[in-house]
Amino acid sequence: MSLLKRIEKTLDERLRGIFGGSTDEPASSEAIELYRAALDQVAARASVGKRGNRVFPFDRVRVELEASSPERRALLEALFAPEQMLADVRSSLVEAGVEAPEEIAVTVEYPENPAVEMRVICEKAPEAQAPPPPPEIPLVPMRLITLAGASSAVDFLADRPHINLGRVHEVQDAMGRTVRRNDLTFAEGADEITATVSRAHAHLRFDGASGDWRIYDDGSSVGTVIFRDGKRIDVPPHAARGVRLLPGDEIYLGQARLRCDCA
């Protein structure tokens, strides 16, 4: 037995169970034909997918029906039960070789002044829009006070969102090309402390989402460490999140030492 024949039999039995007696009246036969037509219209909205397969590109089916009298509405409501219709929509799509989305919503409506006896609308639910990101926090400048080592500025104002720290102003590759410029530098050859600072040692970055300054080790040879309230915090090299800085933190670039102060 074909799917449509099975559906017709199920509809006929459903009407008998609800109304009793025979369902051979013209109104009942017409309503069953209307139901079949609705399923046909849904299957006809299939399209060709990216892999050449047939797909149903919608996840919402809305059926609008004309109910000219309370009796006709009761008949249609008995046939066009949304839960049962959803199962029949899926079955008819499968029989037609059409792939359906995992979730389909079926609704049945009875507008007051319909233009036609039945209208089937297939729609795709709008994708949920991600909430807009919170506004960025304005940059809060920070001072870096040199406590040990020969830096280019004993009292350095970090007033830009990205600050590079290193031994020389311009870092060059083997071909003599400049690959990085440091904002706070340490005089090369000035003393043993300064010699422990790598050419491209670390950088600071202001996080506009949290309002924090963070420090990142750029693969220095001796490492970057923070001391906070007497506790040592190692800055992992090339860590994606770096380490948050707080006022009063002391930063060790090798043996060179800086203190973070509020601007």
C-alpha positions as CSV (number, residue, x, y, z in Angstrom):
1,M,0.0,0.0,0.0
2,S,1.4,3.4,-1.0
3,L,2.0,6.1,1.6
4,L,-0.9,8.2,0.4
5,K,-3.3,5.3,0.5
6,R,-2.1,4.5,4.1
7,I,-2.6,8.2,5.0
8,E,-6.1,8.2,3.4
9,K,-7.0,5.1,5.4
10,T,-5.7,6.7,8.6
11,L,-7.6,9.9,8.0
12,D,-10.8,7.9,7.3
13,E,-10.4,5.9,10.5
14,R,-9.7,9.1,12.4
15,L,-12.9,10.7,11.2
16,R,-15.0,7.6,11.9
17,G,-13.6,7.6,15.5
18,I,-14.4,11.3,16.0
19,F,-17.7,11.6,14.2
20,G,-18.9,8.0,14.0
21,G,-20.7,6.5,11.2
22,S,-19.8,6.8,7.5
23,T,-17.3,9.2,6.2
24,D,-18.4,9.0,2.6
25,E,-20.0,12.4,2.7
26,P,-18.7,14.9,0.1
27,A,-17.3,17.2,2.8
28,S,-15.2,14.4,4.3
29,S,-13.9,13.2,0.9
30,E,-13.0,16.8,0.0
31,A,-11.2,17.4,3.3
32,I,-9.1,14.3,2.8
33,E,-8.2,15.4,-0.7
34,L,-7.3,18.8,0.7
35,Y,-5.0,17.1,3.2
36,R,-3.3,15.1,0.4
37,A,-2.9,18.3,-1.6
38,A,-1.2,19.9,1.4
39,L,1.4,17.1,1.6
40,D,1.9,17.3,-2.2
41,Q,2.6,21.0,-2.0
42,V,5.1,20.5,0.8
43,A,7.0,17.8,-1.1
44,A,7.0,20.0,-4.2
45,R,9.0,22.7,-2.4
46,A,12.1,20.4,-2.3
47,S,15.2,21.6,-4.1
48,V,18.5,20.2,-5.3
49,G,21.2,20.3,-2.6
50,K,24.9,20.9,-2.9
51,R,25.6,17.2,-3.4
52,G,22.9,16.8,-6.1
53,N,20.5,15.3,-3.6
54,R,17.0,16.5,-3.0
55,V,16.5,18.5,0.2
56,F,13.7,20.3,2.0
57,P,15.3,23.6,2.8
58,F,12.7,24.8,5.3
59,D,12.0,24.1,8.9
60,R,8.6,25.6,9.3
61,V,5.3,24.6,7.5
62,R,2.3,26.8,8.0
63,V,-1.1,25.7,6.6
64,E,-3.9,28.3,6.3
65,L,-7.4,26.8,5.8
66,E,-10.8,28.3,5.1
67,A,-13.4,27.3,7.7
68,S,-16.7,28.7,6.4
69,S,-18.7,27.1,9.2
70,P,-18.2,25.6,12.7
71,E,-18.9,22.2,11.2
72,R,-16.3,22.5,8.5
73,R,-13.8,23.8,11.0
74,A,-14.4,20.8,13.3
75,L,-13.8,18.5,10.3
76,L,-10.6,20.2,9.3
77,E,-9.3,20.4,12.9
78,A,-9.8,16.6,13.1
79,L,-7.8,16.0,10.0
80,F,-5.2,18.7,10.1
81,A,-3.9,17.9,13.6
82,P,-0.4,19.5,13.7
83,E,1.3,16.5,15.4
84,Q,-0.1,14.0,13.0
85,M,0.5,16.2,10.0
86,L,4.2,16.6,11.1
87,A,4.6,12.8,11.0
88,D,2.9,12.6,7.6
89,V,5.0,15.5,6.2
90,R,8.1,13.6,7.2
91,S,6.8,10.3,5.7
92,S,5.9,11.9,2.4
93,L,9.3,13.6,2.1
94,V,11.0,10.3,2.8
95,E,8.9,8.5,0.2
96,A,9.7,11.2,-2.3
97,G,13.5,10.8,-1.6
98,V,13.8,14.2,0.0
99,E,16.1,14.9,3.0
100,A,14.4,16.8,5.7
101,P,15.9,18.9,8.5
102,E,16.0,17.4,11.9
103,E,13.5,19.9,13.3
104,I,10.3,20.9,11.4
105,A,7.5,22.9,13.0
106,V,4.0,22.5,11.6
107,T,1.2,24.9,12.4
108,V,-2.4,25.1,11.2
109,E,-4.3,28.4,11.1
110,Y,-7.8,29.5,10.2
111,P,-7.7,33.1,9.0
112,E,-11.0,35.1,9.1
113,N,-11.1,36.2,5.5
114,P,-8.9,33.7,3.5
115,A,-8.2,34.5,-0.1
116,V,-8.1,30.8,-1.1
117,E,-9.4,27.6,0.3
118,M,-5.9,26.4,1.4
119,R,-2.5,28.0,1.5
120,V,0.7,26.2,2.4
121,I,3.6,28.3,3.4
122,C,7.1,26.8,3.8
123,E,9.6,29.0,5.6
124,K,13.0,28.9,7.2
125,A,13.2,30.3,10.7
126,P,15.6,33.3,11.0
127,E,18.9,32.4,12.5
128,A,19.4,33.6,16.0
129,Q,21.7,36.6,16.0
130,A,24.5,36.6,18.4
131,P,24.3,39.4,20.9
132,P,26.5,42.4,20.1
133,P,29.8,42.4,21.9
134,P,30.0,44.7,24.9
135,P,31.6,48.0,24.2
136,E,35.3,48.2,24.7
137,I,36.6,49.8,27.8
138,P,38.7,52.9,27.1
139,L,42.4,52.4,27.5
140,V,43.7,53.0,31.0
141,P,47.4,54.2,30.9
142,M,49.9,52.5,33.2
143,R,53.4,53.5,34.3
144,L,56.4,51.2,34.2
145,I,59.0,52.3,36.7
146,T,62.5,50.8,36.1
147,L,63.9,49.4,39.4
148,A,66.9,47.5,38.0
149,G,68.6,47.7,34.6
150,A,69.5,50.5,32.2
151,S,66.2,51.3,30.4
152,S,65.4,53.9,27.8
153,A,62.9,55.5,30.2
154,V,63.0,55.1,34.0
155,D,59.4,56.3,34.1
156,F,57.7,55.0,31.0
157,L,54.0,55.7,30.3
158,A,52.2,52.8,28.6
159,D,49.5,54.8,26.8
160,R,49.1,52.6,23.7
161,P,47.3,49.3,23.6
162,H,50.4,47.3,22.6
163,I,53.9,47.9,24.1
164,N,56.9,45.9,23.1
165,L,59.8,45.3,25.6
166,G,63.3,44.3,24.6
167,R,67.0,45.0,24.6
168,V,67.2,47.0,21.4
169,H,65.0,49.5,19.6
170,E,64.9,47.6,16.3
171,V,65.1,43.9,16.0
172,Q,66.5,42.6,12.7
173,D,66.6,39.2,11.1
174,A,69.6,37.5,9.5
175,M,69.0,39.6,6.3
176,G,69.2,42.8,8.2
177,R,65.4,43.5,7.9
178,T,63.6,45.1,10.8
179,V,61.0,42.7,12.1
180,R,60.1,44.4,15.4
181,R,60.4,47.7,17.2
182,N,60.5,47.9,21.0
183,D,58.9,50.7,22.8
184,L,60.8,50.3,26.1
185,T,64.4,49.2,25.6
186,F,67.5,48.3,27.6
187,A,70.9,49.6,26.6
188,E,72.8,46.8,25.1
189,G,76.1,46.1,26.9
190,A,75.3,48.6,29.7
191,D,75.7,46.0,32.5
192,E,75.1,42.4,33.4
193,I,71.5,42.9,34.4
194,T,70.6,44.5,31.1
195,A,72.3,41.7,29.2
196,T,69.7,39.2,30.5
197,V,67.0,41.0,28.5
198,S,66.3,39.4,25.2
199,R,66.1,41.4,22.0
200,A,62.4,40.6,21.6
201,H,61.6,39.8,25.2
202,A,58.0,40.5,26.0
203,H,55.0,42.7,25.3
204,L,52.1,44.3,27.1
205,R,48.6,44.5,25.7
206,F,45.5,46.3,26.9
207,D,42.4,44.1,26.9
208,G,39.5,46.4,25.9
209,A,36.9,43.7,26.9
210,S,38.1,43.4,30.5
211,G,40.0,46.7,31.0
212,D,43.1,44.7,32.1
213,W,46.7,45.0,31.1
214,R,48.3,41.7,30.3
215,I,51.9,40.7,29.7
216,Y,53.1,38.1,27.2
217,D,56.5,36.5,27.0
218,D,57.7,36.4,23.4
219,G,60.0,33.4,23.8
220,S,62.8,35.2,25.7
221,S,65.9,33.2,26.6
222,V,65.8,33.8,30.4
223,G,62.1,34.2,30.9
224,T,59.5,36.7,32.3
225,V,58.3,36.6,35.9
226,I,55.9,38.6,38.0
227,F,56.2,39.0,41.7
228,R,52.9,39.9,43.5
229,D,52.7,40.2,47.2
230,G,55.9,38.1,47.5
231,K,54.6,35.4,45.2
232,R,56.3,34.4,42.0
233,I,54.1,34.1,38.8
234,D,55.8,32.7,35.7
235,V,54.7,34.1,32.4
236,P,54.6,31.1,30.0
237,P,56.3,31.8,26.6
238,H,53.9,32.5,23.7
239,A,50.8,31.9,25.9
240,A,47.6,33.0,24.1
241,R,46.2,34.8,27.2
242,G,49.4,36.0,28.9
243,V,49.2,37.0,32.5
244,R,47.1,39.8,34.0
245,L,49.0,42.7,35.5
246,L,48.0,44.6,38.7
247,P,49.3,47.9,40.1
248,G,52.2,47.2,42.3
249,D,53.3,44.1,40.4
250,E,57.1,43.8,39.7
251,I,58.0,42.5,36.3
252,Y,61.3,40.6,35.9
253,L,62.7,40.6,32.3
254,G,65.6,38.3,33.0
255,Q,67.2,40.3,35.9
256,A,65.9,43.7,34.8
257,R,63.1,44.8,37.0
258,L,60.0,47.0,36.4
259,R,57.2,48.1,38.7
260,C,53.6,48.6,37.4
261,D,52.0,51.8,38.8
262,C,48.8,53.6,38.0
263,A,49.2,56.5,35.6
